[in-house]
Amino acid sequence: MKNTIPLFLIAMILFSCKEDEVKPPFDNIEFYENHEAANWTKETAKEHLQGKWKLIYIYCCSMATSQEWAKIEDGYFELQFDGDSIKVFSEGKLEQTQYWEFNEHYEEVFYLETAEPISNTFGTLYFSENYMFFNSSPYDGPDNYFEKVE
């Protein structure tokens, strides 16, 4: 009887907690098209980055066996761009401040360069209005979607 109760509870949790699939408020094809249509330069992209951005979705991973969207709670992870500095907030607390720039090895592609790595900022950076995402490696990295809040 002792073994039956834990198994019953586990089964109830697994079968009763299935949520509808999380969907973001945008389509990636439209996102790419908006980015391309804006003809971003490093100067206009730097200007657009200024302000506060909150992480809103993570998509993992297009080539992995498990592909799913995860909606992120408000205040979990935020970036504050102020000129050439970036502040990283986790759960409302300032975690780090450092200088940033775009990687100069690429002309029309934006990669954020910092002295120390910042989680959720790996890969190519794209914009679509007041959203941005870091498109990580399609083989092993998640895509991180942000919304501008200030």
Salt bridges, closest charged atoms under 4 A:
GLU21 OE2 - LYS23 NZ 3.58
ASP74 OD1 - LYS54 NZ 2.83
GLU78 OE1 - LYS52 NZ 3.61
ASP84 OD1 - LYS46 NZ 2.21
GLU104 OE1 - LYS42 NZ 3.98
